[in-house]
Amino acid sequence: MAHKYLSLEWFKSKIDKVVTSSIEKISTSKIEKLVDEQLNTLQEHYEEDDSNISSDFDIDKRVNDIEVFYIINNILTIYLKSGQVISKNHATPEEIEYLQDESADRSEKTILDLFTSENIKVSREEKKQKREEEEKELNLVKSNFNILIETGDFIEKNDSIYLKGIEERSIPKLLIKEFANTLERFQLTNSITYKTQYNGLKKFWLKCCLNPNSQSSEDLYGFLEKHNMKIDKHGNFYTYRRVVTVSRGDTELVDFISNFYNKVKAIWRKHTNKYYVIKNSETNELSLSKKIDKKGENLGNLETLYKNLPLLKENRYTDAHTRKQDYRVGQIHSMPRYEGDDNNTRSCSTGFHQASKEYNYTYFGDQDILCIVNPISVLAVPQNEYGKLRVSDWFFAMTLTEEEKHILDEDCFDVQELGDIFEEQFNVNLEERVKNGISEEVQRHTFNLAPITTSEIKKILKSLDEIKVTIADRVVKIN
């Protein structure tokens, strides 16, 4: 049975909620106004377009409404000037001859009578709707350009947005939208939380640029957006998986330390070095305290205990496939990048698998866990899988109970403050790690290599180092 103090509800009950509905209303109003402006522009454009169509293609005046027709693999396709597309299998010689005879009545009405069937694929209305949606999406993306350019961090070139200094890789549309939304919230609220998120997004993109496989980094943000996954202040992202427990001892202490360390930072938003883990002398029950209890045994400072977790003999897990991996909470698990498969057309292949909640990872083992991944380490986002990716490095952040196996869905679980230890460990010899990754990728193939030079690598590493994330002193009262 899970320890009562590990309960997600127990952690939530200790938080005084802060109501921010007024901020939400301001944000919603501004966004709705922007959307209304775009819709009005589109409506005026298409009303004008429709008026032209109705006058140009008056059915009483037309005798030849066929724009083009062709036959491929015995399938006849006719494009009418009105926008309709007619498709018919195995057209007869007589029908082909009729279409070729320009003196014949080839008005829309006649053609529809002769050829219309269930094979009509695209209607004029459908084409118009698709065109409107594409135009709306493009305008909304472009409306975000000015917001980004005003920060001084971005430039616009050929209808694309680039982070200054990294002008070989344009930023994906989804990430542009997220940058703009975060900046708007910051402008409306002046909250340091959104400033931190903005800097985290910048770091995320810089790290994507350091991934030697450009296709992997391009696929990554779409994966995170689709599965509503979270990015922290360091630009790293969070995933799930399961592992197999191999420890012969009681894992209660491992679970207690890993859960409290992450939840104190993510839910309470407090400093872990101010808490101690106490073991009751009579009941052996574990508890957390800001003061050293004379009645119990002080096991140590929470932050120090978490850093030392890999040394505990009870902290031992492995993988379900080979049973050869040595997984430990609080530690990075790595493989040489060249040993992993970065081909995104292969669903199941070599690499450490990470998942969203949508993926059924139950067969990975008996213990649910939370992981942290640096974008640099992404090998592939398989095209034919839903909710799974392969990486060359990942960090074992914490064990999860059945109740909290989808903890990233909880609004109170703010990952912004997590990942300090992982970031510190991963950044050791980072430049060498990136160069080795690119070198290994060249030996494998050159099809998806990111366009990046040694000087650009140094420039990105310097930019990562210069992004100073100021953390708000968000004091939470604990009852």
SESE-449830 format. One line per 8 residues: number of its first residue (from 1); their letters; for each residue y, z, x of C-alpha. Coordinates in Angstrom, 2 decimals. Layout:
<nodes>
NUM	a	Y Z X ~ ...
</nodes>
This chain:
<nodes>
1	mahkylsl	0.00 0.00 0.00 ~ 3.44 -0.89 1.27 ~ 5.64 1.97 2.48 ~ 8.14 2.97 -0.22 ~ 11.06 2.57 2.21 ~ 10.13 -1.06 2.83 ~ 10.75 -1.92 -0.81 ~ 13.42 -4.57 -1.31
9	ewfkskid	14.59 -2.77 -4.44 ~ 14.98 0.46 -2.46 ~ 17.32 -1.30 -0.03 ~ 19.27 -2.89 -2.88 ~ 19.68 0.46 -4.63 ~ 21.60 1.79 -1.63 ~ 24.30 -0.86 -1.83 ~ 27.59 -0.59 -3.75
17	kvvtssie	28.05 -4.05 -5.25 ~ 31.45 -5.73 -4.80 ~ 32.46 -7.95 -7.70 ~ 33.96 -11.30 -6.63 ~ 34.10 -13.09 -9.96 ~ 37.84 -13.80 -9.61 ~ 37.20 -15.65 -6.36 ~ 34.41 -17.63 -7.99
25	kistskie	36.70 -18.64 -10.86 ~ 39.37 -19.93 -8.47 ~ 36.77 -21.90 -6.49 ~ 35.19 -23.34 -9.63 ~ 38.59 -24.37 -11.05 ~ 39.54 -26.20 -7.86 ~ 36.20 -28.02 -7.63 ~ 36.31 -29.02 -11.31
33	klvdeqln	39.83 -30.40 -10.85 ~ 38.67 -32.51 -7.90 ~ 35.70 -33.89 -9.85 ~ 37.91 -34.72 -12.88 ~ 40.31 -36.66 -10.64 ~ 37.44 -38.69 -9.19 ~ 35.95 -39.40 -12.63 ~ 39.31 -40.58 -14.01
41	tlqehyee	39.70 -42.97 -11.06 ~ 36.21 -44.33 -11.58 ~ 36.72 -44.71 -15.35 ~ 39.92 -46.74 -14.86 ~ 38.15 -48.95 -12.31 ~ 35.17 -49.73 -14.49 ~ 37.20 -50.21 -17.67 ~ 39.10 -52.92 -15.80
49	ddsnissd	35.81 -54.32 -14.47 ~ 34.29 -54.42 -17.99 ~ 37.30 -56.25 -19.41 ~ 36.87 -58.97 -16.81 ~ 33.19 -59.31 -17.61 ~ 33.71 -59.66 -21.35 ~ 36.34 -62.39 -20.95 ~ 34.47 -64.34 -18.24
57	fdidkrvn	31.11 -64.29 -19.96 ~ 31.85 -64.91 -23.63 ~ 28.44 -65.97 -25.00 ~ 29.96 -68.62 -27.29 ~ 31.44 -70.51 -24.35 ~ 28.51 -70.36 -21.89 ~ 25.85 -73.01 -21.45 ~ 24.51 -71.92 -18.06
65	dievfyii	24.19 -68.17 -17.66 ~ 21.61 -68.29 -14.87 ~ 23.01 -67.13 -11.56 ~ 19.83 -67.64 -9.55 ~ 16.05 -67.66 -9.95 ~ 13.17 -67.67 -7.51 ~ 9.37 -67.26 -7.30 ~ 7.63 -64.93 -4.85
73	nniltiyl	3.88 -64.22 -5.03 ~ 3.65 -65.95 -8.44 ~ 6.34 -63.65 -9.87 ~ 9.33 -65.41 -11.44 ~ 12.61 -63.50 -11.15 ~ 15.77 -64.63 -13.00 ~ 19.21 -63.15 -12.34 ~ 21.65 -63.64 -15.21
81	ksgqvisk	25.39 -63.55 -14.75 ~ 25.62 -60.61 -17.14 ~ 23.72 -58.46 -14.66 ~ 20.30 -58.52 -16.33 ~ 17.24 -59.25 -14.24 ~ 14.15 -60.80 -15.85 ~ 10.77 -60.68 -14.15 ~ 7.68 -62.60 -15.33
89	nhatpeei	4.22 -62.97 -13.83 ~ 2.59 -66.43 -13.54 ~ 5.34 -68.67 -14.92 ~ 4.03 -72.01 -16.24 ~ 5.06 -75.39 -14.74 ~ 6.86 -76.17 -18.02 ~ 8.94 -73.01 -17.73 ~ 9.86 -73.77 -14.12
97	eylqdesa	10.86 -77.31 -15.10 ~ 13.04 -75.95 -17.93 ~ 14.85 -73.64 -15.51 ~ 15.45 -76.49 -13.08 ~ 16.90 -78.76 -15.78 ~ 20.64 -78.06 -15.73 ~ 21.13 -80.20 -18.83 ~ 18.94 -77.82 -20.85
105	drsektil	20.37 -74.93 -22.82 ~ 20.28 -72.16 -20.26 ~ 22.50 -69.72 -22.11 ~ 21.69 -66.04 -21.90 ~ 20.45 -65.94 -25.50 ~ 18.03 -68.84 -24.97 ~ 16.73 -67.51 -21.65 ~ 16.22 -64.05 -23.13
113	dlftseni	14.33 -65.55 -26.11 ~ 12.08 -67.57 -23.80 ~ 11.44 -65.10 -21.03 ~ 12.32 -61.57 -22.14 ~ 9.38 -59.18 -22.30 ~ 8.42 -55.75 -21.09 ~ 8.89 -57.11 -17.57 ~ 12.70 -56.74 -17.64
121	kvsreekk	13.32 -54.45 -14.69 ~ 17.01 -53.81 -14.44 ~ 19.55 -53.87 -17.22 ~ 23.25 -54.41 -16.80 ~ 23.87 -50.86 -17.98 ~ 21.50 -49.44 -15.37 ~ 23.16 -51.43 -12.60 ~ 26.57 -50.25 -13.74
129	qkreeeek	25.43 -46.62 -13.85 ~ 23.96 -46.87 -10.35 ~ 27.17 -48.43 -9.07 ~ 29.22 -45.63 -10.63 ~ 27.02 -42.94 -9.07 ~ 27.24 -44.53 -5.62 ~ 31.01 -44.91 -5.92 ~ 31.38 -41.32 -7.09
137	elnlvksn	29.30 -40.00 -4.20 ~ 31.26 -42.05 -1.66 ~ 34.62 -40.89 -3.03 ~ 33.54 -37.25 -3.06 ~ 32.40 -37.50 0.56 ~ 35.64 -39.19 1.61 ~ 37.69 -36.61 -0.27 ~ 36.29 -34.05 2.17
145	fnilietg	37.48 -35.96 5.25 ~ 41.03 -34.59 5.19 ~ 39.81 -30.99 4.80 ~ 37.77 -31.36 7.98 ~ 40.34 -33.33 9.98 ~ 43.06 -30.72 9.24 ~ 41.04 -28.12 11.16 ~ 41.53 -30.07 14.38
153	dfieknds	37.78 -29.88 15.06 ~ 36.89 -33.32 13.66 ~ 37.99 -36.95 13.87 ~ 37.47 -39.91 11.52 ~ 36.21 -43.22 12.86 ~ 34.88 -46.24 10.94 ~ 34.52 -44.26 7.67 ~ 32.49 -41.57 9.46
161	iylkgiee	33.28 -38.06 10.64 ~ 32.59 -36.82 14.18 ~ 32.91 -33.42 15.81 ~ 35.51 -33.71 18.58 ~ 33.88 -34.37 21.93 ~ 30.60 -35.46 20.28 ~ 31.56 -38.95 19.19 ~ 28.21 -40.71 19.53
169	rsipklli	26.67 -38.91 16.57 ~ 28.32 -39.05 13.13 ~ 27.85 -36.02 10.90 ~ 25.48 -36.56 7.90 ~ 27.03 -36.65 4.41 ~ 25.23 -33.49 3.31 ~ 26.61 -31.55 6.26 ~ 30.14 -32.91 5.67
177	kefantle	29.95 -31.57 2.13 ~ 28.77 -28.15 3.35 ~ 31.53 -27.96 5.97 ~ 34.17 -28.81 3.34 ~ 32.82 -26.33 0.76 ~ 32.80 -23.54 3.34 ~ 36.35 -24.35 4.47 ~ 37.60 -24.41 0.87
185	rfqltnsi	36.12 -20.99 0.21 ~ 37.71 -19.66 3.38 ~ 41.13 -21.09 2.38 ~ 40.85 -19.55 -1.08 ~ 39.66 -16.10 -0.01 ~ 40.59 -15.76 3.68 ~ 37.23 -14.02 3.95 ~ 35.81 -13.72 7.46
193	tyktqyng	32.37 -14.35 5.93 ~ 33.19 -18.02 5.32 ~ 34.78 -18.36 8.77 ~ 31.51 -17.08 10.24 ~ 29.50 -19.54 8.14 ~ 31.78 -22.40 9.27 ~ 31.26 -21.55 12.94 ~ 27.51 -21.27 12.27
201	lkkfwlkc	27.50 -24.81 10.83 ~ 29.34 -26.09 13.91 ~ 26.76 -24.49 16.17 ~ 23.98 -25.89 14.02 ~ 25.29 -29.44 14.44 ~ 25.86 -29.01 18.20 ~ 22.26 -27.84 18.55 ~ 21.04 -30.79 16.46
209	clnpnsqs	22.78 -33.05 18.98 ~ 20.81 -31.37 21.79 ~ 17.48 -32.19 20.11 ~ 16.06 -35.06 22.21 ~ 14.62 -36.76 19.10 ~ 17.54 -38.02 17.01 ~ 15.33 -38.73 13.98 ~ 14.15 -35.11 13.89
217	sedlygfl	17.69 -33.74 13.81 ~ 18.77 -36.33 11.20 ~ 15.88 -35.30 8.95 ~ 16.41 -31.58 9.44 ~ 19.55 -30.91 7.39 ~ 18.19 -32.85 4.42 ~ 15.10 -30.63 4.60 ~ 17.16 -27.43 4.69
225	ekhnmkid	19.43 -28.59 1.84 ~ 16.51 -29.68 -0.34 ~ 14.75 -26.34 0.05 ~ 17.88 -24.17 -0.05 ~ 17.17 -22.63 3.36 ~ 19.65 -20.55 5.32 ~ 21.57 -20.99 8.60 ~ 22.92 -17.99 10.53
233	khgnfyty	26.05 -17.51 12.65 ~ 24.22 -18.84 15.72 ~ 23.36 -22.14 14.02 ~ 19.65 -21.29 13.74 ~ 17.67 -21.53 10.50 ~ 15.03 -19.41 8.73 ~ 11.53 -20.34 7.59 ~ 8.29 -18.83 6.32
241	rrvvtvsr	4.66 -18.95 7.35 ~ 1.60 -16.72 7.48 ~ -0.32 -15.32 10.44 ~ -3.69 -13.63 10.90 ~ -3.64 -9.89 11.67 ~ -5.81 -9.05 14.71 ~ -4.56 -5.52 15.43 ~ -7.27 -2.90 15.19
249	gdtelvdf	-4.74 -0.14 14.64 ~ -2.46 0.74 11.74 ~ 0.46 -1.72 11.54 ~ 2.68 0.69 9.57 ~ 5.01 1.39 12.50 ~ 5.37 -2.35 13.30 ~ 6.12 -3.12 9.64 ~ 8.56 -0.21 9.36
257	isnfynkv	10.57 -1.15 12.46 ~ 10.67 -4.89 11.77 ~ 11.59 -4.43 8.11 ~ 14.27 -1.80 8.69 ~ 15.84 -3.63 11.63 ~ 16.31 -6.85 9.63 ~ 17.21 -5.25 6.31 ~ 19.74 -2.84 7.81
265	kaiwrkht	21.50 -5.86 9.33 ~ 21.01 -8.36 6.48 ~ 21.27 -6.15 3.36 ~ 23.22 -3.07 4.43 ~ 25.22 -5.03 7.06 ~ 25.18 -2.02 9.38 ~ 24.66 -1.61 13.12 ~ 21.02 -0.88 13.97
273	nkyyvikn	21.87 1.09 17.11 ~ 23.26 3.89 14.90 ~ 19.90 4.68 13.27 ~ 16.78 6.53 14.43 ~ 13.18 6.32 13.28 ~ 11.83 9.79 12.52 ~ 8.18 10.74 12.08 ~ 7.58 13.83 9.92
281	setnelsl	5.61 16.43 11.89 ~ 3.59 17.54 8.87 ~ 3.02 14.36 6.81 ~ 3.42 11.72 9.57 ~ 5.68 9.85 7.14 ~ 8.26 7.55 8.74 ~ 11.92 7.63 7.74 ~ 15.30 6.39 8.96
289	skkidkkg	18.18 8.68 9.78 ~ 21.60 8.66 11.42 ~ 20.85 12.12 12.75 ~ 17.92 13.36 14.79 ~ 15.86 15.56 12.48 ~ 14.63 18.70 14.26 ~ 11.67 18.92 11.86 ~ 10.39 15.51 12.87
297	enlgnlet	9.58 13.51 15.97 ~ 12.33 11.11 17.03 ~ 10.54 7.84 17.88 ~ 13.73 6.23 19.12 ~ 16.78 4.14 18.31 ~ 16.03 1.37 15.74 ~ 17.51 -1.43 17.86 ~ 15.66 -0.37 21.00
305	lyknlpll	12.40 0.03 19.07 ~ 12.73 -3.50 17.67 ~ 13.33 -4.98 21.12 ~ 10.24 -3.17 22.40 ~ 7.99 -4.23 19.50 ~ 6.13 -6.85 21.60 ~ 4.81 -4.00 23.77 ~ 3.09 -2.18 20.88
313	kenrytda	-0.69 -2.66 20.86 ~ -0.64 -2.70 17.03 ~ 1.70 -5.70 17.08 ~ -0.93 -8.43 17.42 ~ -1.35 -11.53 15.25 ~ -2.80 -15.01 15.72 ~ -3.12 -18.38 13.99 ~ -5.74 -19.29 11.41
321	htrkqdyr	-6.59 -22.65 13.01 ~ -7.51 -21.90 16.63 ~ -7.42 -18.07 16.69 ~ -6.11 -18.41 20.25 ~ -2.37 -17.82 19.76 ~ -0.85 -14.43 20.59 ~ 1.87 -13.85 17.98 ~ 4.06 -10.72 18.13
329	vgqihsmp	7.02 -9.55 16.06 ~ 10.24 -9.78 18.08 ~ 9.05 -12.54 20.39 ~ 9.52 -16.31 20.81 ~ 6.36 -18.42 20.69 ~ 6.54 -21.71 22.56 ~ 4.64 -24.81 23.61 ~ 5.71 -27.67 25.91
337	ryegddnn	7.56 -30.14 23.74 ~ 5.52 -33.09 25.01 ~ 2.34 -31.43 23.66 ~ 3.74 -31.50 20.11 ~ 3.84 -34.53 17.81 ~ 7.35 -35.70 16.91 ~ 6.20 -38.61 14.74 ~ 7.54 -37.95 11.22
345	trscstgf	5.02 -40.34 9.62 ~ 2.16 -37.96 10.50 ~ 1.71 -35.10 8.04 ~ -0.68 -32.81 9.88 ~ -0.48 -32.88 13.66 ~ 0.19 -30.87 16.82 ~ 2.99 -28.33 16.77 ~ 3.87 -24.94 15.29
353	hqaskeyn	4.11 -25.33 11.52 ~ 6.98 -23.76 9.60 ~ 7.46 -23.86 5.84 ~ 9.75 -23.36 2.88 ~ 8.61 -21.36 -0.13 ~ 7.62 -24.60 -1.89 ~ 4.85 -25.23 0.62 ~ 1.49 -23.52 0.06
361	ytyfgdqd	1.03 -21.78 3.41 ~ -1.42 -19.15 2.11 ~ -4.26 -20.50 4.23 ~ -2.21 -19.82 7.40 ~ -3.41 -16.20 7.35 ~ -3.26 -12.82 5.62 ~ 0.30 -11.74 6.56 ~ 3.54 -13.31 5.26
369	ilcivnpi	6.32 -13.42 7.87 ~ 9.92 -14.55 8.34 ~ 10.69 -16.87 11.27 ~ 13.81 -18.17 13.03 ~ 14.02 -21.68 14.53 ~ 16.60 -23.34 16.79 ~ 17.38 -26.95 15.70 ~ 16.75 -28.03 19.30
377	svlavpqn	13.06 -27.18 18.83 ~ 12.34 -29.29 15.74 ~ 9.62 -31.83 16.47 ~ 9.30 -33.57 13.10 ~ 9.97 -33.29 9.38 ~ 6.90 -35.13 7.97 ~ 7.80 -37.78 5.38 ~ 4.68 -37.25 3.28
385	eygklrvs	4.76 -33.45 3.18 ~ 6.85 -31.29 0.90 ~ 8.32 -28.18 2.47 ~ 6.77 -28.20 5.94 ~ 7.94 -29.14 9.43 ~ 6.69 -28.94 13.04 ~ 8.49 -27.18 15.90 ~ 7.89 -26.42 19.57
393	dwffamtl	9.43 -22.90 19.52 ~ 9.88 -20.20 16.87 ~ 10.77 -16.53 16.68 ~ 8.68 -13.96 14.77 ~ 11.47 -12.01 12.99 ~ 9.65 -9.67 10.58 ~ 6.59 -9.05 8.46 ~ 7.03 -9.44 4.69
401	teeekhil	5.39 -7.68 1.77 ~ 4.07 -9.64 -1.21 ~ 7.20 -8.62 -3.15 ~ 9.56 -10.11 -0.55 ~ 7.66 -13.18 0.66 ~ 10.56 -15.29 -0.67 ~ 13.26 -12.94 0.61 ~ 15.61 -15.81 1.53
409	dedcfdvq	16.17 -16.34 -2.21 ~ 17.79 -12.91 -2.47 ~ 21.60 -13.16 -2.55 ~ 21.85 -9.74 -0.90 ~ 19.83 -10.90 2.14 ~ 22.58 -12.30 4.39 ~ 21.06 -13.93 7.48 ~ 24.47 -14.33 9.15
417	elgdifee	24.04 -11.06 11.05 ~ 20.43 -11.71 12.11 ~ 19.02 -13.56 15.08 ~ 20.97 -11.95 17.95 ~ 17.84 -11.13 19.94 ~ 16.33 -14.59 19.36 ~ 19.57 -16.29 20.40 ~ 19.75 -14.20 23.56
425	qfnvnlee	16.13 -14.95 24.49 ~ 16.35 -18.68 23.69 ~ 19.56 -19.21 25.66 ~ 17.99 -18.17 28.96 ~ 18.01 -21.37 31.07 ~ 19.15 -23.36 28.00 ~ 20.55 -26.29 29.98 ~ 17.28 -26.65 31.88
433	rvkngise	15.34 -26.41 28.62 ~ 17.37 -29.24 27.04 ~ 17.10 -31.51 30.10 ~ 13.35 -30.94 30.30 ~ 13.02 -31.74 26.60 ~ 14.82 -35.08 27.03 ~ 12.77 -35.88 30.13 ~ 9.54 -35.21 28.23
441	evqrhtfn	10.74 -37.36 25.34 ~ 11.43 -40.28 27.69 ~ 7.86 -40.08 28.99 ~ 6.52 -40.10 25.44 ~ 8.65 -42.96 24.06 ~ 12.28 -44.07 23.75 ~ 12.49 -45.16 20.11 ~ 14.22 -42.07 18.71
449	lapittse	15.99 -40.75 21.78 ~ 19.35 -39.16 21.06 ~ 22.25 -41.02 22.77 ~ 23.31 -38.20 25.09 ~ 24.24 -37.92 28.78 ~ 24.13 -35.01 31.22 ~ 27.92 -34.60 30.96 ~ 27.68 -34.51 27.16
457	ikkilksl	24.95 -31.86 27.36 ~ 27.24 -29.69 29.49 ~ 30.12 -30.33 27.09 ~ 28.02 -29.24 24.09 ~ 26.73 -26.14 25.90 ~ 30.32 -25.24 26.76 ~ 31.38 -25.74 23.12 ~ 28.55 -23.47 21.95
465	deikvtia	29.69 -20.82 24.38 ~ 33.33 -21.10 23.33 ~ 32.76 -20.68 19.60 ~ 33.77 -17.09 19.08 ~ 32.41 -15.68 15.85 ~ 34.44 -12.72 14.64 ~ 32.34 -10.39 12.53 ~ 33.96 -8.47 9.69
473	drvvkin	33.57 -4.71 9.64 ~ 31.80 -4.71 6.30 ~ 31.12 -1.04 5.71 ~ 28.56 -0.36 3.00 ~ 28.23 3.11 1.54 ~ 24.67 4.41 1.62 ~ 23.85 7.09 -0.92
</nodes>
